[in-house]
Amino acid sequence: MEDSSIIKHTDDVTIFEILKGHLLTEDYDDLREEFDENLPECRKTIILDLSKVEYISSLILTYLMYMLKKSTDAGKELVIKNVKPKVMEILSSTSLDKVFKIVK
């Protein structure tokens, strides 16, 4: 997924920053592959930075659930950060805002 995300590791956290404004169905496979490849190196806390994301498709919601399950299974915590109002609306309408830890 060229230029679609950046993964940064610090001592305590891994930041998975999405650079695309719209996450669509066709992005699913690349996102999943990139996450799977990097999960073993991720720190105990994984921050998914959505500050640049304006829209997510329904399949990407499935991807978020996948990330949460894989993170939890690996003993890591997934935190979603910097959610734009439109994306938060989508998460709220599906009650996923109650499933994920979301911070500003």
Stockholm file with secondary structure:
# STOCKHOLM 1.0

chainA/1-104         MEDSSIIKHTDDVTIFEILKGHLLTEDYDDLREEFDENLPECRKTIILDLSKVEYISSLILTYLMYMLKKSTDAGKELVIKNVKPKVMEILSSTSLDKVFKIVK
#=GR chainA/1-104 SS CTTTEEEEECSSEEEEEECCSEECGGGHHHHHHHHHHHGGGCCSEEEEECTTCCEECHHHHHHHHHHHHHHHHTTCEEEEECCCHHHHHHHHHTTGGGTSEEEC
#=GC SS_cons         CTTTEEEEECSSEEEEEECCSEECGGGHHHHHHHHHHHGGGCCSEEEEECTTCCEECHHHHHHHHHHHHHHHHTTCEEEEECCCHHHHHHHHHTTGGGTSEEEC
//
